[in-house]
Amino acid sequence: MDLGRFFFRLIEHDDGSWTCRRGRQDLDRHPGQDEALAHMTEVAATHRPSRIYVHHNDGRVFAAASFD
């Protein structure tokens, strides 16, 4: 179990916007997934080791990136 790893998430909303989140903390909100993922990639790359997960409104979740 790696307790030192950072987990970042993109959360899709009903209106199509996306929230960038670390743990329970919302970092910001973006109008589209591409902008949110670009932002989280920058943040996660500076907090290694880290992973980015994308949470779609329909329940799908996938790992988008990993930085070791």
matplotlib code that plots the C-alpha trace (Angstrom):
import matplotlib.pyplot as plt

x = [0.0, 1.5, 0.4, 2.6, 0.8, -1.4, -4.7, -6.3, -9.8, -11.8, -15.5, -18.1, -21.2, -24.7, -24.0, -20.9, -18.4, -15.6, -14.3, -10.6, -10.3, -7.6, -9.2, -12.3, -10.9, -12.2, -9.4, -11.3, -13.9, -13.5, -16.1, -14.7, -12.9, -9.8, -9.2, -9.7, -7.3, -4.7, -4.8, -4.7, -1.8, 0.2, -0.6, -0.1, 3.3, 4.6, 3.2, 4.9, 4.0, 0.5, -2.4, -5.3, -8.7, -11.7, -15.2, -17.9, -21.5, -22.7, -20.5, -17.5, -14.1, -10.8, -7.2, -6.0, -2.4, 0.2, 3.4, 6.0]
y = [0.0, 3.3, 6.0, 8.6, 8.6, 11.6, 10.9, 13.5, 13.2, 14.8, 14.8, 15.3, 17.3, 17.2, 20.4, 18.9, 20.9, 19.2, 19.7, 19.0, 17.4, 16.2, 14.1, 15.9, 19.3, 20.9, 22.7, 24.4, 23.8, 23.8, 23.9, 20.8, 17.6, 18.5, 21.7, 19.9, 17.1, 19.5, 21.3, 18.1, 16.8, 19.9, 19.6, 15.8, 16.0, 18.2, 15.9, 12.6, 9.8, 10.5, 9.3, 10.9, 9.3, 10.4, 10.0, 10.2, 11.0, 7.6, 5.8, 5.0, 5.6, 5.2, 6.0, 8.8, 9.2, 8.0, 9.9, 7.9]
z = [0.0, -1.1, 1.3, -0.3, -3.6, -4.7, -6.3, -8.5, -10.0, -12.7, -11.9, -14.6, -13.8, -15.4, -17.3, -19.0, -16.9, -14.9, -11.4, -10.6, -7.2, -4.8, -2.1, -0.9, -2.0, -5.2, -6.9, -9.7, -12.4, -16.2, -19.1, -20.7, -20.0, -22.2, -20.2, -16.9, -17.9, -19.0, -15.7, -13.6, -15.7, -14.8, -11.1, -10.9, -12.7, -9.9, -7.1, -7.8, -7.4, -8.5, -10.6, -12.3, -12.5, -14.6, -13.2, -15.8, -14.9, -16.1, -13.5, -15.7, -14.1, -15.7, -15.0, -17.3, -16.2, -13.8, -12.7, -10.8]

ax = plt.figure().add_subplot(projection="3d")
ax.plot(x, y, z, "-o")
ax.set_aspect("equal")
plt.show()
